[in-house]
Amino acid sequence: MTAPFVTAPALDGVAHGFFGRSGGVSAGDLASLNCGLGSGDDPALIAENRRRVAEAVLPGAALAGLYQVHGNRCVIVDETSDLAARPEADALATRTPGILLGILTADCVPVLFADREAGVVGAAHAGWKGALAGVTDRALDTMESLGASRAHIGAAIGPCIARASYEVDDGFVQHFLADDPANERFFAAGKPGHAMFDIAAYVAARLAAAGVMRIAIGGQDTYALPQDYFSYRRACHKGEDTYGRQLSVIGLR
């Protein structure tokens, strides 16, 4: 069975995909394409789900992942890397064909990058802490160290929690206003003491400010689409014991 995924025009010509929760073998609250190694799912089922992702996008490729910590570190992956090591970081970059860079999310923002001309790709996990700390900027810097040109890099923002579903308190808002008062534009009025945060727009603005010319936003709301995507916040609201993670990947043929 082939797991369904969506692609982005900004990454045309490069093997990539944003996967949801369909097309896998996991069951229950984690059904069905759960790729999260920390979800408590049967490791054999997770391995099969991850294999299906890789085969759907870049058959025969090795999948590289991270132990994501909501920071801004970016690691370089190449033919010498131990792909089972999962270093603590939130972004990856490579110029080596045959390696798929993978990012796990369950409301946070997956960002995939490609410079087709230079043959360099990257991927980032942008939760609010990492986004504010500049994880996408670090990914761009690392790609440039491998020969990419910022003017030629396309970036795609995949399925994530949308503003209509992302309620935050005033203390959260202050983190962003302290960094830049102009960040107020990413928040809409909510109930007293709260606001609604557009994290996808914030990440897109960071990319644009960093010099990325081609940026795509998928627009799928992970929280509001329970049949299609896993959501940490939705699982918490429903009182579920665990939650699945979807995988976004990119690689060079």
Secondary structure, 3 states (H helix, E strand, C coil): CCCCEECCHHHCCCEEEEECCCCCCCCHHHCCCCCCCCCCCCHHHHHHHHHHHHHHHCCCCEEECCECCCCCCEEECCCCCCCCCCCECCEEEECCCCEEEEEEECCCEEEEEEECCCCEEEEEEECHHHHHHCHHHHHHHHHHHCCCCHHHCEEEECCECCHHHCEEEHHHHHHHHHHCHHHHHHEEECCCCEEEECHHHHHHHHHHHCCCCEEEECCCECCCCCCCCCCHHHHHHHCCCCCCCEEEEEECC
